Amino acid sequence: MSEKNTHGAGPARPASLVALLLGCAMLGATGCDGRSANDGTNINQILLPSDTLLNLACAEVGIGPETCVLADPENPFATVPVPEFDVNNPEGETKFDLADDIPAGPTGAKARFYLWATALARRPSGENQWLTARALHELYDANSDPLIRDQALKAYRSVLDNFFGSVTFFECCGGVSFPGTLNERVADDLYRTEATGYERLVPGDPVNVLSLFGEWGYTYRPANPPNYDDGLVTINRG
């Protein structure tokens, strides 16, 4: 099974700014020459950070309905349209097209966080929350910052607390898309190192993840090989 729009880690590169070119369809009220009708400023490209140092805009940035990321001066997507999939325009540009233009590996990890946190702030959903958590997880893998580790755990927990039962779509079997529940994706991302390829957020024996889930108010029955698709997360009843 291959995941749609999931980027793996790659070799670290020197910190710099990377230009992301946006198509005219992504520019909202600008012309195809990339110039604003208001002030003539060239805005057909945004500069993406390629370092892995993330300053949290507020304590709950990237968590649930918090929108402080939209006022973060370091957020390159703060004023950029981040379109969701539109059933009335299935061929239109979406947030995943933006994600595909971000460099893979640590160079793009910080930009991925800003993209998904921006999408979450504008449209709170389990999918956007999970992708934000994965981006934070990737950043922690790159910088080993304990603050980012804690934020990633909060973001994963938010999928369960705020969006329990939500789904996203994965792609396999010759391009066929199918829904997958995010409760189990969150648990698997934390339980198995191989699920993400990133450094574990909960160190030590995987049983520690089961204990953490208990503290959060959930029970996880781990998935089994070879497909790891039979895990189950349930809510603990008092």
FENFEN-V732073 format. One record per pair of residues at least 24 apart in sequence whose ideal C-beta (glycine too) atoms are under 6 Angstrom apart, sorted by the first residue. I is the first residue (numbers start at 1). GAP is how many residues later the second one is. If there is no record, write none. Layout:
BEGIN
i	gap
I	GAP
I	GAP
END
This chain:
BEGIN
i	gap
1	171
2	170
3	167
4	166
4	167
5	91
5	94
7	97
8	189
9	96
9	188
10	94
10	95
12	94
13	94
15	35
15	36
16	34
17	30
18	30
18	32
19	26
20	26
20	28
20	81
21	24
25	68
26	55
26	67
28	53
46	30
48	28
48	63
49	61
50	57
52	54
52	57
52	58
52	87
52	90
52	91
54	56
54	85
62	55
62	70
62	93
63	91
63	92
63	95
64	94
64	98
65	59
67	54
69	48
69	49
69	52
70	51
75	39
77	37
77	38
77	41
82	36
82	37
84	39
95	24
106	36
109	29
109	30
109	33
113	26
126	33
126	37
126	40
126	56
127	41
129	29
129	30
129	34
130	29
130	52
137	61
138	60
141	57
141	58
149	52
152	49
153	48
156	30
157	59
159	27
183	50
184	47
184	49
187	33
187	44
187	46
188	35
188	43
191	31
END
